[in-house]
Amino acid sequence: MAEIELSVLVRECLDRRIPDKMTLATEIAAWELRRNQSDRTVDWQFTTADARIKLKRLYPSIIS
């Protein structure tokens, strides 16, 4: 999810030259406020079971 948010930040806010650190901080704060107020969610395309198959080494099985 972090990678998705960073990608959106780059496309919506950082797609131009920003002259100084203060302007950058102000722009990001404004973007963050708008993003949080929009209450967007992530629409996952596969389930945990699918992820366990595709990413087997990253999602070890838990035997109960």
PLY file of the C-alpha trace (Angstrom):
ply
format ascii 1.0
element vertex 64
property float x
property float y
property float z
element edge 63
property int vertex1
property int vertex2
end_header
0.00 0.00 0.00
2.89 2.34 0.73
4.18 1.93 -2.82
0.72 2.74 -4.19
0.49 5.92 -2.11
3.99 7.02 -3.11
3.12 6.47 -6.75
-0.02 8.60 -6.38
1.98 11.30 -4.58
4.49 11.45 -7.42
1.78 11.60 -10.11
-0.48 14.11 -8.36
1.95 16.34 -6.50
5.59 15.85 -7.45
5.25 15.85 -11.24
6.92 19.25 -11.55
9.98 21.11 -10.29
9.56 22.41 -6.74
11.88 25.30 -5.91
12.64 24.76 -2.22
12.14 22.54 0.80
9.47 24.74 2.39
7.32 24.71 -0.76
7.78 20.94 -0.99
6.61 20.46 2.60
3.59 22.73 2.03
2.63 20.97 -1.21
2.90 17.51 0.35
0.91 18.56 3.43
-1.89 19.91 1.21
-1.85 16.76 -0.93
-1.90 14.56 2.19
-4.89 16.42 3.61
-6.85 16.06 0.35
-5.86 12.40 0.03
-6.93 11.58 3.59
-10.24 13.41 3.18
-11.04 11.51 -0.02
-11.08 8.27 2.03
-9.71 6.13 -0.80
-9.25 2.40 -0.30
-7.16 -0.26 -2.00
-9.07 -2.80 -4.09
-6.96 -5.94 -3.70
-7.15 -8.20 -6.74
-6.34 -11.48 -5.06
-6.97 -13.19 -1.75
-4.50 -14.27 0.90
-4.82 -17.83 -0.41
-3.89 -16.66 -3.92
-0.98 -14.68 -2.49
0.28 -17.78 -0.67
0.39 -19.61 -4.01
1.98 -16.80 -6.01
4.34 -15.59 -3.29
4.99 -18.89 -1.52
8.39 -17.93 -0.13
7.02 -14.69 1.35
3.86 -16.17 2.90
4.81 -19.30 4.79
1.99 -21.66 5.76
0.93 -21.75 9.38
0.08 -25.24 10.52
-2.46 -25.36 13.33
0 1
1 2
2 3
3 4
4 5
5 6
6 7
7 8
8 9
9 10
10 11
11 12
12 13
13 14
14 15
15 16
16 17
17 18
18 19
19 20
20 21
21 22
22 23
23 24
24 25
25 26
26 27
27 28
28 29
29 30
30 31
31 32
32 33
33 34
34 35
35 36
36 37
37 38
38 39
39 40
40 41
41 42
42 43
43 44
44 45
45 46
46 47
47 48
48 49
49 50
50 51
51 52
52 53
53 54
54 55
55 56
56 57
57 58
58 59
59 60
60 61
61 62
62 63
